[in-house]
Amino acid sequence: MFNFFTQGFMLGIAYVAPIGMQNLYVINTALTQNKIRAYQVACITIFFDISLALACFFGMGALMEQIQLLKMGILLVGSIAVIFIGIQLIRSTPNTNTTVDVDKTLIQIIIACFLITWANPQALIDGSLLLGGFRASLIPQASKIFIMGVCVASLSWFIGITTFTVLFKHSFNVKIIKMINIICGGIMVFYGLKLGYSFMQIIIY
């Protein structure tokens, strides 16, 4: 079962690490605010990120377990989408100049983190395709272990990126972000191929 936890952790890192609005908000807060505020933002972001992952995994994933045709469609579309996202990440040029307002009260930060995560249609679609697709490809006993790995990945990533940014503010540059995106893009392409393999298994058998 540890193998499923590892798979979930690796997929979780690949899913959450690419530099988007969530990461920009966390990084910019760590660059411009004190440590307490930086870790407050990280913890709030973790809460909303994990809640979205659970909703995508157990919601869409459970639905696909009941409807075989939907399961096949999501596996196929998810495979193509995840591979495409991975290739785009590898080819992308990071932009750290995006302006993110971090001078907010705690309530405003909670609302902002919620909107960046839950009100992001792309995050909802990607999460449903990726995590829901993997729920459909796993045996029931492995699904809880797998999503636990995804949740630990979210916790580890946002706490880690906050700590790294606070400690090495002057070293955080475009080259590091580009390397992160290349690694995560490669992992996502690999998992996209795994989803495609699961689809082919259904077709063949």
C-alpha positions as CSV (number, residue, x, y, z in Angstrom):
1,M,0.0,0.0,0.0
2,F,2.9,2.3,0.5
3,N,3.4,2.3,-3.2
4,F,-0.1,3.9,-3.7
5,F,0.8,6.6,-1.1
6,T,4.0,7.4,-3.0
7,Q,2.1,7.6,-6.3
8,G,-0.4,9.9,-4.6
9,F,2.4,12.1,-3.2
10,M,4.2,12.4,-6.5
11,L,1.1,13.2,-8.4
12,G,0.1,15.7,-5.7
13,I,3.4,17.5,-6.0
14,A,3.2,17.5,-9.8
15,Y,-0.4,18.9,-9.6
16,V,0.2,21.6,-7.0
17,A,3.8,22.8,-7.7
18,P,3.5,24.5,-11.2
19,I,3.5,28.2,-10.6
20,G,-0.1,29.5,-10.8
21,M,-2.1,32.0,-8.8
22,Q,-2.0,29.9,-5.6
23,N,1.8,29.6,-5.6
24,L,2.2,33.3,-6.7
25,Y,0.1,34.3,-3.7
26,V,2.0,32.2,-1.3
27,I,5.4,33.2,-2.7
28,N,4.7,36.9,-2.9
29,T,3.3,36.9,0.7
30,A,6.5,35.2,1.9
31,L,8.6,37.7,0.0
32,T,6.9,40.8,1.3
33,Q,5.3,40.0,4.7
34,N,6.5,38.7,8.0
35,K,6.9,35.0,8.8
36,I,3.7,34.7,10.8
37,R,1.6,36.1,7.9
38,A,3.5,34.0,5.4
39,Y,2.7,30.7,7.3
40,Q,-0.9,31.9,7.9
41,V,-1.4,32.2,4.1
42,A,0.3,28.8,3.5
43,C,-2.0,27.0,6.0
44,I,-5.1,28.6,4.6
45,T,-4.1,27.7,1.1
46,I,-3.4,24.1,2.2
47,F,-6.9,23.8,3.7
48,F,-8.6,25.0,0.5
49,D,-6.3,23.0,-1.8
50,I,-6.9,19.7,0.1
51,S,-10.6,20.3,0.3
52,L,-10.8,20.8,-3.4
53,A,-8.6,17.7,-4.0
54,L,-11.0,15.6,-1.8
55,A,-14.0,16.9,-3.5
56,C,-12.6,16.1,-7.0
57,F,-11.4,12.7,-5.9
58,F,-14.4,11.4,-4.0
59,G,-17.0,13.3,-5.9
60,M,-16.2,12.9,-9.6
61,G,-14.3,9.7,-8.8
62,A,-17.2,8.1,-7.0
63,L,-19.6,9.1,-9.9
64,M,-17.3,7.4,-12.4
65,E,-17.3,4.2,-10.4
66,Q,-21.0,4.0,-11.0
67,I,-21.1,4.9,-14.7
68,Q,-18.7,2.9,-16.8
69,L,-19.1,5.1,-19.9
70,L,-18.3,8.2,-17.9
71,K,-15.3,6.4,-16.4
72,M,-14.0,5.6,-19.9
73,G,-14.6,9.1,-21.2
74,I,-12.8,10.8,-18.2
75,L,-9.9,8.4,-18.4
76,L,-9.5,9.2,-22.1
77,V,-10.0,12.9,-21.9
78,G,-8.0,13.1,-18.6
79,S,-5.1,11.3,-20.2
80,I,-5.0,13.7,-23.1
81,A,-5.5,16.8,-20.9
82,V,-2.9,15.8,-18.4
83,I,-0.3,15.0,-21.1
84,F,-1.1,18.4,-22.7
85,I,-0.7,20.3,-19.4
86,G,2.6,18.5,-18.7
87,I,4.0,19.4,-22.2
88,Q,2.8,23.0,-21.8
89,L,4.6,23.2,-18.4
90,I,7.8,21.9,-19.9
91,R,7.7,24.5,-22.7
92,S,6.4,27.4,-20.7
93,T,8.4,30.5,-19.7
94,P,7.7,31.4,-16.1
95,N,6.6,35.0,-15.3
96,T,7.2,36.1,-11.7
97,N,6.2,39.7,-12.4
98,T,2.5,39.0,-12.0
99,T,1.1,41.5,-9.4
100,V,-0.6,39.9,-6.5
101,D,-2.1,42.0,-3.7
102,V,-0.8,40.6,-0.4
103,D,-1.6,43.6,1.9
104,K,-4.9,42.2,3.3
105,T,-6.5,41.4,6.6
106,L,-6.8,37.8,7.7
107,I,-10.5,37.6,6.6
108,Q,-9.6,39.1,3.2
109,I,-6.8,36.5,2.8
110,I,-9.2,33.6,3.6
111,I,-11.6,34.9,1.0
112,A,-8.8,35.4,-1.5
113,C,-7.4,31.9,-1.0
114,F,-10.9,30.5,-1.4
115,L,-11.5,32.3,-4.7
116,I,-8.0,31.5,-6.1
117,T,-8.7,27.8,-5.4
118,W,-12.5,27.1,-5.5
119,A,-13.5,29.8,-7.9
120,N,-10.9,28.8,-10.5
121,P,-12.7,26.9,-13.2
122,Q,-9.4,25.5,-14.6
123,A,-8.5,24.1,-11.1
124,L,-11.9,22.4,-10.9
125,I,-11.7,20.9,-14.3
126,D,-8.0,19.8,-13.9
127,G,-8.7,18.4,-10.5
128,S,-11.8,16.4,-11.6
129,L,-10.0,15.0,-14.7
130,L,-6.8,14.2,-12.9
131,L,-7.8,13.1,-9.4
132,G,-11.2,11.7,-10.5
133,G,-9.5,9.8,-13.3
134,F,-7.1,8.2,-10.8
135,R,-9.9,7.3,-8.4
136,A,-11.5,5.4,-11.3
137,S,-8.3,3.5,-12.0
138,L,-7.6,2.4,-8.5
139,I,-8.9,-0.5,-6.5
140,P,-11.1,0.6,-3.6
141,Q,-8.6,-0.4,-0.9
142,A,-5.9,1.8,-2.5
143,S,-7.9,5.0,-3.1
144,K,-7.8,6.3,0.5
145,I,-4.0,5.6,0.7
146,F,-3.5,7.4,-2.6
147,I,-5.5,10.5,-1.7
148,M,-3.7,10.7,1.6
149,G,-0.4,10.9,-0.4
150,V,-2.0,13.8,-2.4
151,C,-3.0,15.6,0.8
152,V,0.5,15.2,2.3
153,A,2.0,16.5,-0.9
154,S,-0.1,19.7,-0.7
155,L,0.9,20.2,2.9
156,S,4.6,19.6,2.2
157,W,4.7,21.8,-0.9
158,F,3.1,24.9,0.5
159,I,5.0,24.8,3.8
160,G,8.2,24.0,1.9
161,I,7.8,26.7,-0.7
162,T,7.0,29.2,2.1
163,T,10.0,28.2,4.1
164,F,12.3,28.3,1.1
165,T,11.1,31.7,0.1
166,V,11.5,33.2,3.6
167,L,15.0,31.7,4.0
168,F,16.3,32.4,0.4
169,K,14.4,35.5,-0.8
170,H,17.3,36.7,-2.9
171,S,17.9,33.3,-4.5
172,F,14.3,32.7,-5.7
173,N,14.4,33.4,-9.5
174,V,13.0,32.4,-12.9
175,K,15.6,29.6,-13.4
176,I,14.4,27.8,-10.2
177,I,10.7,28.2,-11.2
178,K,11.5,26.9,-14.7
179,M,13.3,23.8,-13.3
180,I,10.2,23.2,-11.0
181,N,7.9,23.4,-14.0
182,I,10.1,21.0,-16.2
183,I,10.2,18.4,-13.4
184,C,6.5,18.7,-12.7
185,G,5.6,18.7,-16.4
186,G,7.6,15.4,-16.9
187,I,5.7,13.8,-13.9
188,M,2.4,14.9,-15.3
189,V,3.1,13.5,-18.8
190,F,4.0,10.2,-17.1
191,Y,0.8,10.1,-15.1
192,G,-1.2,11.1,-18.2
193,L,0.2,8.1,-20.0
194,K,-0.8,5.9,-17.0
195,L,-4.4,7.2,-17.3
196,G,-4.2,6.3,-21.1
197,Y,-3.0,2.8,-20.2
198,S,-5.9,2.4,-17.8
199,F,-8.3,3.4,-20.6
200,M,-6.7,0.9,-23.0
201,Q,-7.1,-1.9,-20.4
202,I,-10.8,-1.3,-20.2
203,I,-11.1,-1.3,-24.0
204,I,-9.1,-4.5,-24.3
205,Y,-10.6,-6.5,-21.4
